[in-house]
Amino acid sequence: MEQFSVRTTSRCELVPVTAQVRSIVRNAGVESGACVVFCPHTTAGLTINENADPDVARDIVYMLQKLVPADDPGYRHLEGNSAAHILASLVGSSVHLMVENGGLKLGTWQGVFLVEFDGPRTRKVWVQVIGT
């Protein structure tokens, strides 16, 4: 297992991490298999989506914040970050990728993103590459 850190700069944002994951997969020396990318935090997650147009990431953040507003008066969690916990549960804490010919197998426009919901913070990302 490998680990890297991501420094986020906003309360809610998508941060591309494809390059870091690709590097770990390449260095693992696995020709064919799978890669699990995991975020060990309860107020952040991971997703795969378009990485060509940055407006897609901005639109995702915009809509997630509309769906689960940070300032809803009905929240009972005392730390004030209930929305972040809910959003992290909706997005999920891991992504699973195929490894083929020693590299990640992603669609043409796809990238891997850390999704921050309670930033700015420094987040950990764990990567496990499994050969077949």
C-alpha positions as CSV (number, residue, x, y, z in Angstrom):
1,M,0.0,0.0,0.0
2,E,1.2,3.5,-0.8
3,Q,-0.1,6.8,0.6
4,F,0.1,10.5,-0.5
5,S,-1.3,13.7,0.9
6,V,-3.5,16.3,-0.8
7,R,-3.7,19.9,0.5
8,T,-7.2,21.4,-0.2
9,T,-7.8,25.1,-0.3
10,S,-11.6,25.4,-0.1
11,R,-14.5,24.2,2.0
12,C,-15.8,22.1,-0.9
13,E,-13.8,21.3,-4.0
14,L,-12.7,18.5,-6.3
15,V,-8.9,18.0,-6.5
16,P,-7.5,15.9,-9.3
17,V,-5.3,13.1,-8.1
18,T,-5.0,11.0,-11.2
19,A,-1.3,11.7,-11.7
20,Q,-0.4,10.5,-8.2
21,V,-2.4,7.3,-8.6
22,R,-0.9,6.7,-12.1
23,S,2.6,7.0,-10.7
24,I,1.9,4.6,-7.8
25,V,0.4,2.0,-10.3
26,R,3.4,2.4,-12.6
27,N,5.9,1.9,-9.8
28,A,4.0,-1.1,-8.5
29,G,5.2,-3.1,-11.5
30,V,1.8,-4.9,-11.8
31,E,1.0,-5.7,-15.5
32,S,-2.7,-6.6,-15.0
33,G,-5.0,-6.3,-12.0
34,A,-6.8,-3.7,-9.9
35,C,-6.2,-0.6,-8.0
36,V,-8.2,0.5,-4.9
37,V,-8.0,4.2,-4.0
38,F,-9.3,4.9,-0.5
39,C,-9.8,8.2,1.5
40,P,-9.6,7.5,5.2
41,H,-11.6,10.6,6.2
42,T,-15.3,11.1,7.2
43,T,-15.7,14.5,5.5
44,A,-14.0,13.8,2.2
45,G,-14.3,11.2,-0.5
46,L,-13.2,10.1,-3.9
47,T,-14.9,10.1,-7.3
48,I,-14.2,9.5,-11.0
49,N,-15.5,12.1,-13.5
50,E,-14.5,14.3,-16.4
51,N,-11.1,15.9,-16.0
52,A,-10.9,17.8,-19.3
53,D,-13.2,20.7,-18.5
54,P,-12.7,22.2,-15.0
55,D,-16.3,23.6,-15.2
56,V,-17.5,20.0,-14.6
57,A,-15.8,19.9,-11.2
58,R,-17.2,23.3,-10.4
59,D,-20.7,22.3,-11.4
60,I,-20.5,19.1,-9.3
61,V,-19.5,21.2,-6.2
62,Y,-22.2,23.7,-7.0
63,M,-24.9,21.1,-7.2
64,L,-23.7,19.1,-4.2
65,Q,-23.8,22.2,-2.0
66,K,-27.3,23.0,-3.2
67,L,-28.5,19.4,-2.4
68,V,-26.9,19.4,1.0
69,P,-26.5,23.0,2.3
70,A,-23.9,23.6,5.0
71,D,-26.0,25.9,7.0
72,D,-29.3,23.9,7.5
73,P,-30.6,24.7,11.0
74,G,-31.9,21.1,11.4
75,Y,-28.4,19.6,11.8
76,R,-27.7,18.3,15.3
77,H,-24.0,17.3,15.1
78,L,-22.2,19.8,17.3
79,E,-19.0,20.2,15.2
80,G,-20.9,22.2,12.5
81,N,-19.9,19.9,9.6
82,S,-22.9,17.7,9.3
83,A,-23.2,18.5,5.6
84,A,-19.7,17.4,5.0
85,H,-20.4,14.0,6.6
86,I,-23.6,13.6,4.6
87,L,-21.8,14.5,1.3
88,A,-18.9,12.2,2.0
89,S,-21.4,9.3,2.5
90,L,-23.1,10.2,-0.8
91,V,-19.9,10.4,-2.8
92,G,-18.2,7.4,-1.1
93,S,-14.7,6.8,0.3
94,S,-13.1,4.7,-2.5
95,V,-12.9,4.1,-6.2
96,H,-11.8,0.9,-7.9
97,L,-9.8,0.9,-11.1
98,M,-8.5,-1.6,-13.6
99,V,-4.8,-2.0,-14.3
100,E,-3.9,-3.1,-17.8
101,N,-0.5,-3.1,-19.5
102,G,1.1,-1.7,-16.3
103,G,-1.2,1.4,-16.2
104,L,-4.6,2.7,-15.1
105,K,-7.5,1.9,-17.4
106,L,-9.6,5.0,-17.5
107,G,-12.0,6.4,-20.1
108,T,-10.8,9.2,-22.4
109,W,-12.2,12.0,-20.3
110,Q,-12.0,10.4,-16.9
111,G,-9.9,11.4,-13.9
112,V,-9.8,10.5,-10.2
113,F,-10.6,13.3,-7.8
114,L,-10.4,13.8,-4.0
115,V,-13.6,15.5,-3.0
116,E,-13.2,17.9,-0.1
117,F,-16.3,18.8,2.0
118,D,-14.8,20.3,5.1
119,G,-11.7,22.1,4.0
120,P,-9.2,23.5,3.8
121,R,-7.3,20.6,5.2
122,T,-4.5,18.1,4.4
123,R,-6.0,14.8,3.4
124,K,-4.5,11.3,3.0
125,V,-5.1,9.0,0.1
126,W,-4.3,5.3,0.3
127,V,-3.6,3.3,-2.9
128,Q,-3.4,-0.5,-3.1
129,V,-2.4,-2.2,-6.4
130,I,-3.3,-5.8,-6.7
131,G,-1.9,-8.0,-9.5
132,T,-3.8,-10.9,-11.1
